[in-house]
Amino acid sequence: QVQLVQSGGGLVQAGGSLRLSCAGSGRTFRTYAMGWFRQAPGKEREFVASINWSGSSTYYADSVKGRSTISRGNAKNMVYLQMNSLKPEDTAVYYCAAGSDSVSPAEYVYWGQGTQVTVSS
C-alpha cells in the first residue's frame, strides 16, 4: 500500500514558477514509477510527466516539455514537479500518481489528493 500526499500549488502569474511536491509512504514506494497528471474543468485528466523507479528516465508531455522538470528522491520518498514559464492554460488540478511508467492514467494505482494550480494572465 502506498499513500501519496501532495503539497505546493497555488496562484501564480503567467511566466512564474511553482514546485509541486508529493510525499509517498510505504516500503514499496521506491519500486513504482511516478507520474504527474492534471485535470482542468470540463476536461479529461491528462498526462504531464513521468519518472521511472530509479529516476534515470523521464518523459514529458509536449505541452510542458522544456518548461517542467520531474524528479524524485527515493531516500525521502519524494517526487517533485518544477514548473517554469507558467501559462494560463496550465491552470488545472494536478495529481501525482504511482504505478507503471506510462502516459495513461489507467496504469497508475495510487493517487494523491490533488492540488490546484491557477495561472493568471
C-alpha positions as CSV (number, residue, x, y, z in Angstrom):
1,Q,0.0,0.0,0.0
2,V,1.3,3.4,-1.0
3,Q,-0.2,6.7,0.2
4,L,0.6,10.0,-1.6
5,V,0.3,13.4,0.0
6,Q,0.7,16.4,-2.2
7,S,1.8,19.9,-1.4
8,G,2.6,23.1,-3.3
9,G,0.5,24.7,-5.9
10,G,-1.5,27.9,-5.6
11,L,-1.9,31.1,-7.6
12,V,0.9,32.5,-9.8
13,Q,1.1,35.0,-12.6
14,A,1.9,33.9,-16.1
15,G,5.6,33.5,-16.5
16,G,6.1,32.5,-12.9
17,S,7.2,29.2,-11.4
18,L,5.9,26.6,-9.0
19,R,7.1,23.4,-7.5
20,L,4.7,20.6,-6.6
21,S,5.7,18.0,-4.1
22,C,4.4,14.5,-3.5
23,A,5.4,12.6,-0.4
24,G,5.0,8.8,-0.5
25,S,4.6,6.4,2.3
26,G,5.1,2.6,2.3
27,R,8.0,0.4,1.8
28,T,7.2,-0.2,-1.9
29,F,7.1,3.5,-2.9
30,R,10.6,3.4,-4.5
31,T,9.6,0.4,-6.7
32,Y,7.0,2.4,-8.6
33,A,7.2,4.8,-11.5
34,M,5.7,8.1,-10.7
35,G,3.6,10.4,-12.8
36,W,2.1,13.8,-12.7
37,F,-1.3,14.4,-14.3
38,R,-3.6,17.4,-14.5
39,Q,-7.3,18.0,-15.0
40,A,-8.9,21.2,-16.0
41,P,-12.6,21.9,-15.5
42,G,-14.6,20.0,-18.1
43,K,-11.6,18.2,-19.5
44,E,-10.2,14.7,-19.1
45,R,-7.2,14.0,-16.9
46,E,-4.1,14.4,-19.0
47,F,-0.5,13.3,-18.6
48,V,2.1,15.8,-17.7
49,A,5.3,14.0,-16.8
50,S,6.6,10.7,-15.5
51,I,9.8,9.3,-14.0
52,N,10.9,5.7,-13.6
53,W,11.6,4.0,-10.3
54,S,15.2,4.9,-10.2
55,G,14.9,8.4,-11.6
56,S,17.1,7.6,-14.6
57,S,14.3,8.1,-17.2
58,T,11.8,10.9,-17.5
59,Y,9.1,11.7,-20.1
60,Y,7.1,14.8,-20.7
61,A,4.0,15.9,-22.5
62,D,4.7,18.2,-25.4
63,S,2.7,20.9,-23.7
64,V,5.2,21.2,-20.8
65,K,8.4,19.9,-22.3
66,G,11.2,22.4,-21.8
67,R,9.3,24.2,-19.0
68,S,8.9,21.5,-16.4
69,T,11.2,19.0,-14.6
70,I,10.1,15.9,-12.7
71,S,12.5,14.5,-10.1
72,R,12.4,12.1,-7.3
73,G,14.3,11.5,-4.1
74,N,13.8,7.8,-3.1
75,A,15.7,8.2,0.1
76,K,12.9,10.6,1.3
77,N,10.1,9.0,-0.7
78,M,9.5,12.3,-2.5
79,V,8.6,13.3,-6.1
80,Y,8.7,16.8,-7.4
81,L,7.4,18.7,-10.4
82,Q,9.1,22.0,-11.1
83,M,7.1,24.2,-13.5
84,N,8.6,27.3,-15.0
85,S,7.3,29.9,-17.5
86,L,3.7,29.0,-16.5
87,K,0.9,29.8,-18.8
88,P,-2.8,30.3,-18.1
89,E,-3.5,27.1,-19.9
90,D,-1.5,25.3,-17.2
91,T,-4.4,26.0,-14.8
92,A,-5.7,22.7,-13.5
93,V,-5.8,20.4,-10.6
94,Y,-2.5,18.5,-10.5
95,Y,-2.2,14.9,-9.3
96,C,0.8,12.7,-8.5
97,A,0.4,9.0,-9.0
98,A,2.4,5.8,-8.5
99,G,2.2,2.9,-10.9
100,S,3.7,1.7,-14.2
101,D,5.8,4.0,-16.3
102,S,3.1,5.2,-18.7
103,V,1.3,8.2,-20.0
104,S,-2.1,6.5,-19.3
105,P,-3.8,7.3,-16.0
106,A,-5.2,3.7,-16.1
107,E,-1.6,2.4,-15.5
108,Y,-1.3,4.1,-12.1
109,V,-2.6,2.5,-9.0
110,Y,-2.2,5.1,-6.3
111,W,-3.1,8.8,-6.5
112,G,-2.5,11.9,-4.4
113,Q,-5.3,14.1,-3.3
114,G,-4.7,16.7,-6.0
115,T,-3.6,20.3,-5.7
116,Q,-4.9,23.4,-7.5
117,V,-2.6,25.4,-9.8
118,T,-4.0,28.7,-11.1
119,V,-2.1,30.8,-13.5
120,S,-3.4,34.3,-14.0
121,S,-2.7,36.3,-17.2
